[in-house]
Amino acid sequence: MLDESLLDSPEGLAEADHRALLRGAAEAGARVRTAARH
């Protein structure tokens, strides 16, 4: 869910995007580790 106040702040929007990228990378890493175990 996107906080609309972030749209008024490019820095806030970039930070939210960066966090989403990090979360995506962590989830991908978890999938790779799970697949490697099987």
Distance bins in CASP14 RR format, pairs under 12 A and 6 or more apart:
PFRMAT RR
TARGET T0000
AUTHOR 0000-0000-0000
RMODE 2
METHOD distances of the structure
MODEL  1
1 16 0 0 0 0 0 1 0 0 0 0 0
1 20 0 0 0 0 0 1 0 0 0 0 0
2 12 0 0 0 0 0 1 0 0 0 0 0
2 13 0 0 0 0 1 0 0 0 0 0 0
2 16 1 0 0 1 0 0 0 0 0 0 0
2 17 0 0 0 0 0 1 0 0 0 0 0
2 19 0 0 0 0 0 1 0 0 0 0 0
2 20 0 0 0 0 1 0 0 0 0 0 0
3 9 0 0 0 0 1 0 0 0 0 0 0
3 12 0 0 0 0 1 0 0 0 0 0 0
3 13 0 0 0 0 1 0 0 0 0 0 0
3 15 0 0 0 0 0 1 0 0 0 0 0
3 16 1 0 0 1 0 0 0 0 0 0 0
4 12 0 0 0 0 0 1 0 0 0 0 0
4 13 0 0 0 0 0 1 0 0 0 0 0
4 16 0 0 0 0 0 1 0 0 0 0 0
5 11 0 0 0 0 0 1 0 0 0 0 0
5 12 0 0 0 0 1 0 0 0 0 0 0
5 13 0 0 0 0 1 0 0 0 0 0 0
5 16 0 0 0 0 0 1 0 0 0 0 0
6 12 1 0 1 0 0 0 0 0 0 0 0
6 13 1 0 1 0 0 0 0 0 0 0 0
6 14 0 0 0 0 1 0 0 0 0 0 0
6 15 0 0 0 0 1 0 0 0 0 0 0
6 16 1 0 1 0 0 0 0 0 0 0 0
6 17 0 0 0 0 1 0 0 0 0 0 0
6 19 0 0 0 0 0 1 0 0 0 0 0
6 20 0 0 0 0 0 1 0 0 0 0 0
7 13 1 0 0 1 0 0 0 0 0 0 0
7 14 0 0 0 0 0 1 0 0 0 0 0
7 16 0 0 0 0 0 1 0 0 0 0 0
9 15 0 0 0 0 1 0 0 0 0 0 0
9 16 0 0 0 0 1 0 0 0 0 0 0
10 16 0 0 0 0 0 1 0 0 0 0 0
10 17 0 0 0 0 0 1 0 0 0 0 0
11 17 0 0 0 0 0 1 0 0 0 0 0
11 18 0 0 0 0 0 1 0 0 0 0 0
12 18 0 0 0 0 1 0 0 0 0 0 0
12 19 0 0 0 0 1 0 0 0 0 0 0
13 19 0 0 0 0 0 1 0 0 0 0 0
13 20 0 0 0 0 0 1 0 0 0 0 0
14 20 0 0 0 0 0 1 0 0 0 0 0
14 21 0 0 0 0 0 1 0 0 0 0 0
15 21 0 0 0 0 0 1 0 0 0 0 0
15 22 0 0 0 0 0 1 0 0 0 0 0
16 22 0 0 0 0 0 1 0 0 0 0 0
16 23 0 0 0 0 0 1 0 0 0 0 0
17 23 0 0 0 0 0 1 0 0 0 0 0
17 24 0 0 0 0 0 1 0 0 0 0 0
18 24 0 0 0 0 0 1 0 0 0 0 0
18 25 0 0 0 0 0 1 0 0 0 0 0
19 25 0 0 0 0 0 1 0 0 0 0 0
19 26 0 0 0 0 0 1 0 0 0 0 0
20 26 0 0 0 0 0 1 0 0 0 0 0
20 27 0 0 0 0 0 1 0 0 0 0 0
21 27 0 0 0 0 0 1 0 0 0 0 0
21 28 0 0 0 0 0 1 0 0 0 0 0
22 28 0 0 0 0 0 1 0 0 0 0 0
22 29 0 0 0 0 0 1 0 0 0 0 0
23 29 0 0 0 0 0 1 0 0 0 0 0
23 30 0 0 0 0 0 1 0 0 0 0 0
24 30 0 0 0 0 1 0 0 0 0 0 0
24 31 0 0 0 0 1 0 0 0 0 0 0
25 31 0 0 0 0 0 1 0 0 0 0 0
25 32 0 0 0 0 0 1 0 0 0 0 0
26 32 0 0 0 0 0 1 0 0 0 0 0
26 33 0 0 0 0 0 1 0 0 0 0 0
27 33 0 0 0 0 0 1 0 0 0 0 0
27 34 0 0 0 0 0 1 0 0 0 0 0
28 34 0 0 0 0 0 1 0 0 0 0 0
28 35 0 0 0 0 0 1 0 0 0 0 0
29 35 0 0 0 0 1 0 0 0 0 0 0
29 36 0 0 0 0 1 0 0 0 0 0 0
30 36 0 0 0 0 0 1 0 0 0 0 0
30 37 0 0 0 0 0 1 0 0 0 0 0
31 37 0 0 0 0 0 1 0 0 0 0 0
31 38 0 0 0 0 0 1 0 0 0 0 0
32 38 0 0 0 0 0 1 0 0 0 0 0
END
